[in-house]
Amino acid sequence: MKSTKKKQKARLSDGVRIKSESQYSDPVFKQISLANGTINRMKKEEIKEKLAELKLDTRGVKEVLSKRLKHVYKKQKLTAAKVKCHDDIMSCDFLLVIDFEATCERDNENYQHEIIEFPIVLIDTTKLKVVEEFHAFCKPTFHPKLSTFCTELTGITQRMVDRAKEFPDILNEAEMWMAKHHLMDKTSNMAILTDGPWDMGRFMYTQCRMLQMPFPRWARKWVNIRKHYANFYGIKKMNLGSMLNNLGMTFEGQQHKGIDDSRNIARIAIRLLQDGSDLHINERLFARKLQLLALQSPYKDNKLPTIGPVTKKDCLDDSWSSDEAADDSSSDEGDENSGSDLGDDSLGVEVVAHIVLVEGDSKIKSKQSAEDVVNEYSQDDIDDLLSYYELQKNH
């Protein structure tokens, strides 16, 4: 795998990344930039007053309110100037919010999780609302008896899973539901949306490996809303409850219940879309080993798949999404490293993970300073790698 070339980036004052300045040469973008600077200098109460005048939602922390007002002004100025912005070109028509619940113990070290709740909440991004839902419990086979801790955490009882079908049947029902809504069509513009990389990168992957069944094609790439949220509003990554609180919302339903978690994640997604985020696909699994899941021993090792970033440039180029492109992106050397223990390193896990995953070359021995990494690669890339590190560390 060839080393990643240094990315060339230009930025507007509000942090929007673009491929070239020529795309934003219209004078209206200078007006937008100046307006953004003015909003950056405003106090929270001043921003709330402006939003109230526009009859917009005034809930949320200052970073959220600031981004909301910038989006409104940007939209107004582009419309008045009759300039079409291509920021939304990566957006999907439908988002399928999935938040699995799985078997667990109080101490999950070396524990093989099995999915026991399979929820899907379907968002129509044009209508900006939830239009359909799928929900089913799954009967675990490797850990048929739920722990007391699992029931207390998720609210899922032994009776619920005993009466349920096993995972392969539920997966088939979910895919039939998706097909019914034309979400499996080749022309369908949809994406999976999750809160972090764990649902597909840990739970779905582990489940398919344990049952020695093929990994679903539609689950290989997704929208990580936690990453989008942090990048869009310019704040640190946070959990579901904190994301809601920052938006001035409260959790509705029971926490750690898959369908309720999915509904609340959908509320955040809709709010992000209303505030101007494109919510494009930003994570994927490398596909080299996914084809072989049905042939692998389920307990051969505890390795998890390599998770990689998907950039806006990737979204504009269809070739990255093909199986062949995904295979080519993960070298044999990268595969060997994908499940290795990153361990402690004096330069920090982001540097080690960065060398293993972005460079994909196990022969790289030289150390890089954190400053060198930050200068050469985007924060998004480093965040992707830290997410992968967390998967390995917590597995």
C-alpha positions in Angstrom: 0.0 0.0 0.0 1.4 3.3 -1.0 1.9 6.0 1.6 -0.9 8.6 1.8 0.0 11.8 0.1 -0.1 15.0 2.0 -3.6 16.5 1.6 -4.0 20.0 0.1 -6.7 21.9 1.9 -8.2 25.4 1.7 -10.5 26.6 4.4 -13.3 29.2 4.8 -13.3 31.0 8.1 -16.0 28.7 9.5 -13.8 25.6 8.9 -15.4 24.2 5.7 -12.9 22.2 3.8 -12.8 22.6 0.0 -10.8 21.1 -2.8 -9.8 24.3 -4.5 -10.4 28.0 -4.1 -11.7 28.4 -7.6 -14.9 26.6 -6.6 -15.6 29.4 -4.1 -14.5 32.4 -6.3 -17.9 34.0 -6.3 -17.9 37.2 -4.2 -20.8 35.9 -2.1 -18.4 33.5 -0.3 -16.5 36.5 0.9 -19.7 37.9 2.3 -20.4 34.6 4.0 -16.9 34.5 5.4 -17.3 38.0 6.9 -20.7 37.1 8.3 -19.1 34.0 10.0 -16.5 36.2 11.5 -19.1 38.5 12.9 -21.0 35.6 14.4 -17.8 34.3 16.0 -17.5 37.5 17.9 -21.1 37.5 19.2 -22.1 36.5 22.7 -24.5 33.5 23.2 -27.4 35.7 24.1 -26.9 37.8 21.0 -26.9 34.7 18.8 -30.1 33.5 20.5 -31.8 36.8 19.8 -31.0 36.6 16.1 -32.2 33.0 16.0 -35.4 34.0 17.8 -36.0 36.8 15.2 -35.7 34.2 12.5 -38.1 31.9 14.4 -35.4 29.2 14.7 -34.6 26.8 17.6 -32.7 28.7 20.3 -31.7 25.6 22.3 -28.2 24.5 22.7 -24.7 25.5 23.7 -23.0 28.5 22.0 -21.1 26.3 19.5 -24.4 24.8 18.3 -26.2 28.1 18.1 -23.3 29.7 16.2 -23.2 27.0 13.6 -27.0 27.2 13.2 -27.0 30.9 12.6 -24.1 30.6 10.1 -25.9 28.0 8.1 -29.0 30.2 7.9 -27.1 33.3 6.7 -25.1 31.2 4.3 -28.3 29.7 2.8 -29.9 33.1 2.5 -26.9 34.7 0.8 -26.4 31.8 -1.7 -30.1 31.9 -2.6 -30.1 35.7 -3.1 -26.9 35.4 -5.2 -28.4 32.4 -7.1 -25.3 30.5 -6.4 -25.5 26.7 -6.0 -23.2 25.2 -3.4 -22.0 21.6 -3.8 -21.6 20.9 0.0 -24.6 18.6 -0.1 -23.5 16.4 -2.9 -22.4 13.7 -0.6 -25.7 13.6 1.3 -27.9 10.5 1.3 -31.7 10.4 0.7 -32.2 8.0 3.5 -30.3 7.2 6.7 -30.8 4.0 8.6 -30.0 4.5 12.3 -28.9 1.3 13.9 -27.9 0.9 17.6 -27.5 -2.8 18.5 -27.7 -4.2 22.0 -25.6 -7.2 22.8 -25.0 -9.8 25.5 -22.6 -8.5 28.1 -21.0 -9.0 31.5 -19.9 -6.5 34.1 -16.4 -7.5 33.1 -16.3 -7.7 29.2 -12.6 -8.5 28.8 -12.2 -11.2 26.1 -16.0 -11.5 26.0 -17.7 -12.5 22.7 -20.7 -10.2 22.4 -23.9 -11.5 20.6 -26.5 -9.1 19.2 -29.8 -9.5 21.1 -31.7 -6.4 19.8 -31.7 -5.2 16.2 -33.4 -1.8 15.7 -33.5 0.3 12.5 -35.0 3.9 12.4 -35.4 5.2 8.9 -34.9 8.9 8.3 -36.0 10.6 5.1 -33.4 13.4 4.8 -35.6 15.4 2.4 -38.6 15.4 4.7 -36.3 15.6 7.8 -38.3 13.1 9.7 -38.5 9.5 10.7 -40.7 7.6 8.3 -40.4 3.9 9.3 -39.0 1.6 11.9 -37.8 -2.1 12.1 -37.4 -3.8 15.5 -36.7 -7.3 16.6 -35.0 -9.2 19.5 -32.5 -11.9 18.7 -32.0 -15.2 20.5 -28.3 -15.7 21.5 -26.8 -19.1 20.9 -23.3 -18.9 22.3 -24.5 -17.1 25.5 -28.1 -18.2 25.7 -28.6 -17.1 29.3 -28.4 -13.3 29.8 -26.5 -12.0 32.8 -28.2 -10.0 35.4 -26.0 -7.1 34.5 -27.1 -7.3 30.9 -30.8 -7.3 31.8 -30.4 -4.4 34.2 -28.5 -2.4 31.6 -30.7 -3.0 28.6 -34.0 -3.9 30.0 -34.0 -7.0 27.8 -35.3 -10.0 29.8 -34.6 -13.7 29.3 -38.2 -14.3 28.2 -37.8 -11.7 25.4 -34.8 -13.4 23.8 -36.1 -17.0 24.5 -39.1 -16.2 22.4 -37.1 -14.5 19.6 -35.6 -15.9 16.4 -31.8 -16.4 16.1 -29.7 -13.7 14.5 -29.5 -15.1 10.9 -33.3 -15.1 10.7 -33.6 -11.6 12.1 -30.9 -10.3 9.7 -32.9 -11.8 6.8 -36.0 -10.1 8.1 -34.2 -6.8 8.4 -32.9 -7.1 4.8 -36.4 -8.0 3.5 -37.7 -4.9 5.3 -35.0 -2.8 3.6 -35.8 -4.4 0.3 -39.5 -3.6 0.8 -38.6 0.1 1.1 -36.2 -0.2 -1.9 -33.2 0.5 0.2 -31.4 -2.5 -1.2 -31.7 -1.3 -4.8 -28.5 -0.5 -6.6 -29.9 3.0 -7.3 -30.8 3.6 -3.6 -29.0 6.5 -2.1 -28.9 5.4 1.5 -26.4 5.0 4.4 -26.2 3.3 7.7 -25.8 5.8 10.6 -24.4 4.8 14.0 -23.2 6.4 17.2 -19.5 5.5 16.8 -17.7 2.7 15.0 -18.7 -0.1 17.4 -22.0 -1.3 16.0 -20.6 -2.5 12.7 -16.9 -2.7 13.6 -17.4 -4.8 16.7 -20.9 -6.2 17.1 -21.9 -7.0 13.5 -18.4 -8.2 12.7 -18.1 -10.4 15.8 -21.6 -11.8 15.3 -20.9 -12.8 11.7 -17.6 -14.3 12.6 -19.0 -16.4 15.5 -21.8 -17.7 13.2 -19.3 -18.1 10.3 -21.6 -16.2 7.9 -20.9 -13.5 5.3 -20.6 -9.9 6.4 -23.5 -7.8 4.9 -22.3 -5.6 2.1 -24.5 -2.7 3.2 -22.9 -2.7 6.6 -19.3 -2.1 5.3 -19.5 1.7 5.4 -21.5 4.1 7.6 -22.0 7.5 8.9 -20.4 7.9 12.4 -22.6 10.6 13.8 -20.4 11.1 16.9 -17.6 12.2 14.6 -19.8 14.4 12.5 -21.3 16.1 15.5 -17.9 17.0 17.0 -16.4 18.2 13.6 -19.5 20.1 12.6 -20.0 22.0 15.9 -16.3 22.3 16.6 -16.5 20.6 20.0 -15.0 17.4 21.6 -16.5 14.0 20.9 -19.2 13.0 23.5 -21.7 10.3 24.2 -25.4 10.2 23.2 -26.7 11.9 26.4 -24.2 14.7 26.2 -24.9 15.3 22.5 -28.6 15.7 23.3 -27.8 18.0 26.2 -25.6 20.2 24.0 -28.6 20.6 21.6 -30.9 21.5 24.5 -32.7 18.1 24.3 -33.3 15.4 26.8 -33.2 11.6 26.3 -36.6 10.2 25.4 -37.3 6.6 26.5 -35.0 4.1 28.2 -31.2 4.4 27.8 -29.4 1.3 26.5 -32.6 0.1 24.9 -31.7 -0.3 21.2 -34.8 1.1 19.7 -34.9 4.1 22.1 -31.2 4.8 21.6 -31.8 4.7 17.8 -34.7 7.1 18.0 -32.7 9.6 20.0 -29.7 9.3 17.6 -32.2 10.0 14.8 -33.3 13.2 16.6 -29.7 14.3 16.7 -29.2 13.4 13.0 -32.2 15.5 12.0 -31.0 18.4 14.1 -27.6 18.2 12.4 -29.2 18.2 8.9 -31.4 21.2 9.9 -28.3 23.0 11.0 -26.5 22.3 7.7 -24.4 19.2 8.2 -24.3 16.9 5.1 -23.9 13.7 7.2 -22.0 11.8 4.5 -20.4 8.4 5.0 -17.2 8.9 6.9 -16.1 5.4 8.0 -15.8 1.9 6.5 -14.3 -1.5 7.1 -11.6 -2.7 4.8 -13.1 -5.6 2.8 -10.1 -8.0 2.3 -11.0 -10.4 5.1 -14.8 -9.8 5.2 -15.4 -12.2 2.2 -13.7 -15.0 4.3 -15.7 -14.7 7.4 -17.8 -17.7 6.6 -14.7 -19.8 6.3 -12.9 -18.7 9.4 -12.9 -20.3 12.8 -15.0 -18.1 15.1 -12.5 -18.3 17.9 -9.2 -18.4 16.0 -8.2 -15.0 17.5 -9.7 -11.8 18.9 -8.8 -9.6 16.0 -11.1 -6.9 14.9 -11.3 -5.5 11.3 -9.4 -2.4 10.2 -11.6 0.7 10.2 -10.7 3.5 7.9 -11.8 7.0 7.2 -13.9 8.1 4.2 -13.3 11.6 3.1 -15.5 14.0 1.1 -13.3 13.4 -1.8 -13.9 9.7 -1.6 -17.7 10.4 -1.5 -17.4 12.3 -4.8 -15.5 9.4 -6.4 -17.6 6.3 -6.7 -14.6 4.0 -7.2 -13.7 3.9 -3.5 -16.9 2.1 -2.6 -16.4 -0.9 -4.8 -15.2 -4.2 -3.2 -12.1 -4.1 -5.4 -11.2 -0.6 -4.2 -11.7 -1.6 -0.6 -9.6 -4.7 -1.1 -6.8 -2.7 -2.7 -6.8 -0.2 0.2 -5.8 -2.9 2.7 -2.5 -4.6 2.0 -1.5 -8.0 3.4 0.9 -6.2 5.7 -1.9 -3.9 6.8 -4.1 -7.0 7.5 -1.5 -8.4 9.8 -1.3 -5.2 11.7 -5.1 -4.7 11.9 -5.5 -7.0 14.9 -2.2 -6.3 16.6 -1.9 -4.9 20.1 -1.0 -1.2 19.7 0.5 -1.1 23.2 1.9 1.8 25.0 4.1 4.3 23.1 5.9 7.3 24.3 4.6 9.3 21.3 0.9 8.5 22.0 -1.5 6.0 20.5 -2.5 8.4 17.7 1.0 8.2 16.2 1.2 4.4 16.5 -2.3 3.9 15.1 -1.6 6.4 12.4 1.5 4.5 11.2 -0.3 1.2 11.3 -3.5 2.2 9.6 -3.1 5.3 7.5 0.3 4.3 6.2 -0.6 0.6 6.2 3.0 -0.4 6.1 4.4 -2.7 8.8 7.9 -1.9 7.7 7.7 1.7 8.9 10.0 1.8 11.9 10.8 5.5 12.3 9.0 7.5 14.9 7.1 10.6 14.1 6.4 13.4 16.5 2.8 14.2 17.2 3.4 17.7 15.7 4.6 16.1 12.4 1.5 13.9 12.2 -0.9 16.8 12.9 0.8 18.9 10.3 0.7 16.2 7.6 -2.7 14.6 8.3 -6.1 15.9 9.3 -7.6 15.7 12.7 -10.4 13.6 11.2 -7.8 10.9 10.2 -6.3 10.8 13.7 -9.8 10.6 15.2 -10.6 7.6 13.0 -7.5 5.8 14.2 -8.2 6.6 17.8 -11.7 5.1 17.3 -10.0 1.9 16.0 -7.7 1.9 18.9 -10.6 2.0 21.3 -12.2 -0.9 19.6 -9.0 -3.0 20.0 -8.4 -1.8 23.6 -12.0 -2.6 24.7 -12.4 -5.9 22.9 
